[in-house]
Amino acid sequence: MPPPADRRTRLFYTGVLAVLLLAGVWRLVLAGAMPAVSRDGVTFCWYARDLGTQGSAYLRGPDARQHPLFPVLILAAQRTARALGAADTPLTWQRSGQLVSGLAGLAAVGLVGALTARLVRRLALPLDGRLAAVLAMLLAALLDLNVWLSCDVLSDGPHLVFYLAAGLLLVQLESWRAAAACGLLSGLAFLTRPEGAVPLLAGLVALGAARRQMPPRRLLARAGLLLLGFLVCAVPYWTVVGRFSAKKDVLEMLPTERAVATVADEAQGPSYALGKLELRDVRWYALLPVVLYELMHAGRVVVPLLALPPLLDLRRRLLAYPLAGLSACASGHLALTLVLLGRFDYLSTRHLLVPVMLLTPLAAMLLARVTTLLWQVGWRRVAVLVVAVSVVPSALYALRIPNGQDGY
C-alpha cells in the first residue's frame, strides 16, 4: 500500500533537499581541494578582468575569444567579494569563477529534476513523477563530468543552466509567457556559448510540430515571441562585436610562438598558461562512432543505457509536440559536435554534457519504473541496490580531484 499523499509530499521534498545538500557539499569539498583551474579557466578570469577595466570596448578586441556572459558573472562575483573586504588577488578571481560554476551546477541538478517531472506530467506516463525527478537529480548530482565542471572555472555550467531552463519551457510553448521566456533563456545561453542558439531553433521546430494543436495566428504569435526574446539578448551583443560570434575557431586557438609572444606582450598573463589542444585525425566514417563513444563516456555508460529503452518506447512521439523541441535540442547539439570534430579535428568530453543531461530524465524514468515495481512486490533491498548500481560508476569517478594532475 502506498504511503498517504502528505507523507509522499514530505518524502519528496526531503529527497530534493538531501540531493541538493549532497551535491553542494560534494562540489564544495572538491573545489577547495582542486590545485589549479584549467587553462580555459585562466582565460575566463583574464577575460573578466579586462572586461572590468576596458568595458564593452574589450568585446571588439582580438582577445575577446569567448562569449561575455560568464566573464560578466565572474566580474560581478569578484567585485562583490572586493566590496566585502576580499583582496584583489588571482585566488579571488578563481574563487569567484568557482562560485559561479558551483551555483550553476546546483541549479542544473534542480532543473533536471523539474524537467523530468514536467515530462512525466505532459506525456501522461504511468510513473511516479516525483520519484523520477529525485532520481534524475541524483544522477545529475553524482555525474562526474557535471561535478568537475561545477568545480572548475568554465562556461559549460552556466550555459547548461540557461539551456535546461529553455528546454523546460520547450514543452509548453502554447503559453505566450513560456514562448517569450524560452527565447530569452536561449539568448542568455547564446551569450554564454554560441551553441546556446540551438534552443531557439528547437523552439521553432516544436511550434511546427504543434501546428495541429494551435491555430495559425497563435502559432505565429508564439514564434514571434520566441524570436523576440532571443533578439533582446543577441542584438546588443551583435551590435557591439559586429558579427554573429566572437568565439574563435578551434584551430585559431592553437598556440604558436607568435601567439604566445603577443599574449605575453599584452600582459594577458604568463605564456605557460596557454595549453595545447589535442586534435584528432578522424575519418568521415568514424565521426559518428567517436561522438557516440564520447557520449557514453560523458554519461559514464549508465545514463545513455538507461535512457535507451524509454527512447525506443517513445520513438513515435519524439518528433511530435511536446517532445519535438527537446529532440531537436539533442539532435542539434550532437550535429554541432560532429561538425566540430569533422571540420576542426577537435572534441572534448565536456561538449557532450548537454545531450547527457537531456537524456538523464529518460534514464530516471526507467529507473523509477523499475524500482517502483520492485518495491511493490516486496523486493525493497533489490530496489535500493538497483539505484546504487546506477549511480556508483559516476560517483566513484566523481571522487577524483578535478585537475589533480596539475598539483605539484
C-alpha angles and dihedrals in degrees: 000000000000118000119260118279095252091051091049089052092052091047091050095052090043089053092048093050092045093052093047091048091049092048093047096048092043092053094042093055094046093044090054092048095047108112097207141354120250124266091260089049090059089049092054091050090051089048091052092047094050092043088056093051100038103030122204091339088076090064090065093052125097093248096062093095098153135057112270110232098082093048088048090055090048090050091050091050092047094050090048089052090049090051089053092054104269117146121249096249134136089254090059090055091048094049090047091055091045090051091055092046093046095051089046090052092054092046090051090054091054093045092053089055092048091048091051094051092047093050092051090051098043094046092044091228120179092244140110098256094195094053090047090050093052091047091049090052090050092051091048094044094054098038102121094216091055091046092051094048090048091057100042128068099254133130095231094088099052090041090053091052094055090041094052092044089054090047089052088060096042089080094058106040091140085086114080091215091053091049094051093044091047091055091047093050091047088053091052090049088051091051087055099044130356094240087066087091090073095085089056091056090042089054090056089050090050091051089050089053090049095054091111093052097048132047116246096254092051090046092053091046091054091048090050092051090048092053092043093054091051095045092051087067101031103045097063089049093048090048092054099043097033095223142064096265135002092202109118124234113262093246090054089058092061109117118246131174090255093048093049092048092048093050091048092048091052090053092241089143140277116331092230088071089072108092130197122253115231106230124201127217100215124167119227094253091055097050097091095044091050092049091047090049090053089047090056089045093050091050094041087239092276099083097048092044093049090047094052099077093050089047090054092044092051096039093117091052099045093090095039128084127300096023095044094084095053091044089053090049093053094042093046093050093049089049090054091052089052090052091046092052096039098044102033103022090232133118133154127195090238090065087071095056094100096053090046091052091048089053093048095081090055091048090050091050092058091044091050092049094050095045092047092053091047091049093050093054091049099256094126097149090051090051091053090046091053091054091046093051089050095055103032097080092057094038093055092052090044089062090072116101110248112248088003090150089067094064119108 
